[in-house]
Amino acid sequence: MSFCAVGWCSVCLFLFPGCSQRGVEFGGNDPGRTATASPDAQRKTPPRRIDARHLPNPIQVHPKVISGGLPDGEKAFKELQSLGVKTVISVDGMKPDVETAKKYGLRYVHLPHGYDGVPDGRVKELAKAVREFEGTIYIHCHHGKHRSPAAASVACVAAGLIPPSESVAILKLAGTSHHYRGLYESASVVTPLESALLDELSVDFPESVEVPPMAEAMVAMGHTHDHLKLIAEAGWRSPPDHPDLHPAHQALLMREHFTELLRSEEVLGEPDAFRQSLRDSEQAAEALEVALRAWAATSPAADAPPPESVQRHAAAISANCKACHRQFRDVPLSEK
């Protein structure tokens, strides 16, 4: 199975082998076709950002659909409850926090997809969910910037809740990177689905699904990467609000992620270029750990900048990841 389908937490081709990128087009001017869902006649306001203290990047896509980032902890789920949310849909590869959601009366549904686009089967499932679930629905990925706005936009267009003309604008409002061509392509080609198709579609909405081992490893790596970003922003010291994040230890964890991936059977079947990218990143992470430990041993002053080697090794990891993503993760489904 190709890494193209995985990325940091991209799992769509593992779950839907052979799925195409484009949603099925229905309706139009052909009188012989079944009627399609029409954009919500009650819609009066365009997509907008909403104020939230504990939810990353929340976007009101439709009066009943909010896109955003991971609800992390009880304060986040309590805020969802206060917003009238009844169902939380995760399109991320990480295992959902089902227990905390239940504590606040929220249902969890796990429908992950990748950075390379939203497969046709997933579009239909998301559309049925947003059309039929009662109450407000919160669709999230990890940061709320890329996969969740794409999922929310295609779901709402396919369900007839918003016009197709708004779909790409939602991604731009959320700050979706233009590098994720597959996500933009999904938003640009989606069309309303037949009402009869959604009526007849039978979906088992799971609260949590098992993801492939490589995808699970990429999720863990993503969290460590986030921790290193916080540390870098704090001058390569433990962030004041996260004193538990030790710089050298996080670099060690990142190195171990690469090491374990290189030992996995899945990676052994990947292209040489992919494995070489992992090896290069493993070496850079190890060098970053060594540099951070050596710097800490000098007891640097609180305002002392880290040595150039720290920045260089960290930049090498980022550059390797970006290059690998471009070649293996972010290629649109339509080009695979």
C-alpha positions, 0 to 999 in steps of 0.5 A: 500500500502506497504512502501516498495514501497515508501522509501524516494521518492520511488514510483514505486509500487504505479505507477506500481502495480504488475510490475516485476523487470526483463526486458523482454529478447529478441533476442539471438540466436533463429532465430524465435525471432525478432531482438533486438536493438544492442549496438551503433556501434559509441561508442568509449569511456567508461562511464566517469565523466564530469566536471560541476560546478552546476550539482551533480555527472554528468556521461556521460553514452553515447554520448547522455545520462548524469546521474546526480543529481538535477538541482537546480536553473537557473545556473544548467539549463543554464549549461545543456543548454550549454551541449547540453541537450534538455530533462531532465528526473527526476526519483526522487519523487520530483516535477520537476522545469518545469518552469525554464527548459522551460526558457532554452528551456528544456523539462522535463519528470517525470518517477520516480522509487524507490530504490528497482529497475527499474520496467519492465514498466519503463525500456521500457519507459526509453529505448524509451525515450533515443532512440527516443528523439533528443539531449542530455538527462539528467537523474537525481534523487536527488543526482545523485548517486543511482537511476539516474545511474541505470535508465540511465544504464538500459535505454541505455542497453535496447535501444541498446545504450551500451552493457550489460557489461557496466551497473553495471560499470556505477553504480560503477562509480557513487558511487551507494551504494551496499546497494541498491541491487535492483538497482544493480539487475536491471543493472545486468539483463537488456538486449536489447529490441526488436526494434519492441517493442520500435517502437510500444510502445506508451508512454505519457511522462508527465512533472510532475506526482502526487506522493502518499502523503507518498512518497511526505512526504519522499521527504520533509524529505530527504531535511531536512535530507540534511540540517542537514548533512550540519549543522553537517559538520559545527559543528552543527552551521549554515553553512557559505554558508547557514546562513538561516539553523538554527540547532534547527529549522531543527531538529524541522522540522525533528521531524514534518516530523515524527509526521505528517507521524505517523498521516497519514492514509497510515502509520496506515496500515503499519507494527508495526515495521515500525511505531515503527521506526518512533516513535523512530526517532520522539523522537530522533529528538525532543531530538536533537532539545532540545539539540541544543537549550540548547547548543545555549543558553550557547553562545558557543565559535566559536570552541566549540564542541557540547555536546555529546547528540547532536551527540548521538541523531543525530546518533540515527535518522540515525541508525533508518533510515538505519534500516528501509530502509534495512527492508522496502525500499531497498528490491529488487523488485524480492524479494517482 
